[in-house]
């Protein structure tokens, strides 16, 4: 994770990822950085670190590094693209298992949703995603 943070600062310095430094600050606040190491918080951490920016600026790489740091800290992680999640939620809704599928996405300490904004989402898909981000994680 230290390397991912350093890469973000380098990208910000050369103007390739204008929001990179802000993303690092958000991660630092969210997980409470100590000695340049990111200890992953449990599911009680409020908020989520968004990584905005154009293609090719390392957003997926940073999200993966965050996931690796979480696993190394003993936390559970699930990573998928938004398209994969929308497909699974749509299928679960058609099969009458939506609540169960939403709960399965809320179980990991960290849910990484990649490629948000690459493909259009229908109104129904937006509603499903809204339900996903608003579900309360299990205690």
N, C-alpha and C positions, 0 to 999 in steps of 0.2 A: 504494500500500500504506500510505503514511503516513496517508492519509485514512481507510482502513479501520481502522487501529489507533486513530486518534483517535475514530472512531465507536464502537468497542468500549468505550473508556474512558468516553465519554459515556453509553452505555447502562448500563454498570456503575454510574456515579455516580447515575443516577436509578432504579436498581433494576430495570430492564427485562431485563437480561441478567446475572444474578448471576455467571455463570462467565466473563464477557467479559474481565475483567482477567487472569484466569488463562490464558485462551486466548492473549492477547497475549504474556504472559510465556513460554508454551510456544513460540510462534512465534519470539520473540526468541532463546530458547535454541537452537532447532532451526536457525535460519538465521544466527545471529550478527549481531545488529543493529549497524550502525555509522552514526553521525550521523543517526539516525532514518530510515534507508533499509534495506530488507530485501533483501540480496543473496541470491539463491536458491542453495542448496547443490546439489551434484550428487546423483546417485542413491545416493551413499555416506552421505548423511545418515540417521542412525538415528532412528526414531520418526516419528510423524505428529501434526500438530496437530488434535485433535478440537475441534469447535465445538458443545458441547451447549447446549440451551436450547429453549424453547417456540417454536412457529411465530411468524414475524413479528419476530424479533429480529436479523435480518441475517446469519444463518449462511451462506446461499448467496451473499450479496453479498460477505462476507469471503473465502469460498473462491474466488470469481471474481477478486477483487482479488489474492489470492495467486497465482492462475494468471497473471494479467496481469503481475505483477511477475516471475514466473519467465520468461515469454516475453521480456520486456524485457531480462532478464539473459542471454538466449540459450539458455535451457533449453527442452526439449520438454515439452508439457503435454497431457494428455488428461482431459476432464471428461465425466462421465455420471452419471445417477442410478443408484441401486442396482438399481432395477427394470430399467433398460436393460441393465446389466451381467449381471444374473441371466438375463435372456432370452437374451442373446448366449452366455453360458456354457452354458446348458441346451441351446441349439440346437447348439453346438459339440460338446457331450458326445454328443448323439444322432447326430451326423454323424461321430463318431470323430476330431474335431479339437480336443479339449479342451486338450491340452498346447500346441498351436500358438496357440490363442486366449489362454491364460494368459500365454504368452511375449509376445504382442502388448501385453497390458496392463502388462507389466513393463518394456517398452522406454522409455516416457517418463520423464524425470527426475522428473516430478510427476504422480501420478494423483489426480484429485479425484473422490471418490465422494460424490454429493449425495443428500439425502433418505433417509438411513439411518433406519429406524425408522418411516417413514410407512406402509408396507405390510408385512403379515406375510410371513415367509419360511418356506418348507417346510424340512424337515430336509435334503433334498437340496440346496436352495438355500443353506442355511447351510454345508453341506460344501463347495460350490463357492466360496463367499465365503472360507471358511477357506483353501482352496487358493490363492486369489488373494492374500490378504494374506501368505501364507507363502512365495510364490515368490521366488526370488532374482533381482534384476535382472541383466541381462547386463552383462559387464565392458566 
